[in-house]
Amino acid sequence: QVQLVESGGGLVQPGGSLRLSCAASGSLFSIYTMGWYRQTPGKQRELVARITSGGSTKYTDSVKGRFTISRDNAKNTVSLQMDSLKSEDTAVYYCNANSDLLRKTYWGQGTQVTVSS
């Protein structure tokens, strides 16, 4: 069992930065692929970025060059550094832990990010 708790959301002006963090409890954190997803009302949840146990990363095209995902296996945390934020980045952001090997996936409760002047 893995529990995920996000933090760091809030209100920021366009062009600003925010850093989201996700703290995981439970064992075997290092084997999970960790990801950040986001969702706006009426739309499907979409992948923003993910990082594998080996450190390989993937980003959705709209955030490439602006967002950076990282993980610290010693601290059981994954972070999303968001720079040059745009209004279209406004969403609820969810932390995800997924293991195809264990056939397990877990979600955090979500944190609101609002980009507005």
N, C-alpha and C positions, 0 to 999 in steps of 0.2 A: 504494500500500500504506500502510495506517495501522496503527500499533501502539498499543494502549491499555494503560496501567498504572494500576490503582487503588491508593489508599492511604487510610488513615484509619479503617478498621474497628476493631472491638474490643468490649470488654464495658462496658456502661453500665447504671446503675440506671434503673428506670422514672422518667420525668420528666426525665431527663438529656438531654444533647445530644452529638451527634457531627457531624463535618464530613468528608465523603468527597471525595476529589479524584481526578481522572483526568487523567493527562498523555498527550497524543497526540504521536506522532512521525509524520513524513510530511508531505506537502504538502496544500494545499487544505483545511486544517482548517476554515476559516471557512465553507465552503459546506455542511458536513455538519450535519444535525440531530443533536444530541447528546442521549442519553437515559440514564437510570438505570433498571434493571430489578432485580427481586429474585425469588428462588426459594427455596422451602422443600422439604424432602424429600417426594416424592410429589405435588407440585403443579407446575403449569405456571409458567414464568417470566412474570412480569407487569410491565407498565409502571408505574413509580413516578412519573416526571416526565420531560419532555423539553423542549428549547429549540431553536428553529429558528435558522437562520443570521441571521435578522433580529431575534432576541431574543424571539419569542413563546413563551410557556410553556404547558404543560398538565400537570395533576396528576391522579393517581387520587384519587377522592373521599376515601379513608381518610386521606390525608396532607395534604389542603388545609388551609392555615392553620398547619401544623406544619413542613412541609418547604419549602425554597427552593432552586431550581436556578439556577445562574448560569454564565456562560462568560466567558473572557478570550481573545479571538482572538489577541491579541498574544503570549500565553504558551502558546497551544495547550492550554488547560486548561478543564475543566468541573468544577464543584463541586456538592455537594448538602449543604446545611445542614439537619440534622435536629434539631428541638427537640421537647420534650414527648414523648419516645420512650415507646412502649408495648411490652409483651411481644410483641404481635402483629407488631411491626416486625422481629422477629428473622428473619434470612434471610441468604443470600449475595447481595450486591449487585453487579451487573454494569454496567459502563460500555458504552455502545453508540454507534457512529457510523454514521449512515445517510445515503445520498444516492440519492434516486430518479433524479436526473439521470444520475449515473454508474453506477447500478444496483449499488451496492456497500454492504455492511454489514460492520461489524467489531465484535468483542467483546473486552473485557478478560478477565482470568483470574478475576475475582471477588474480593470481600473480605467476610469474615464480620462481621456485626453481630449482637451478642447483647445483648438487653435483659432483664436479670434482677436481682433483688435477692439 
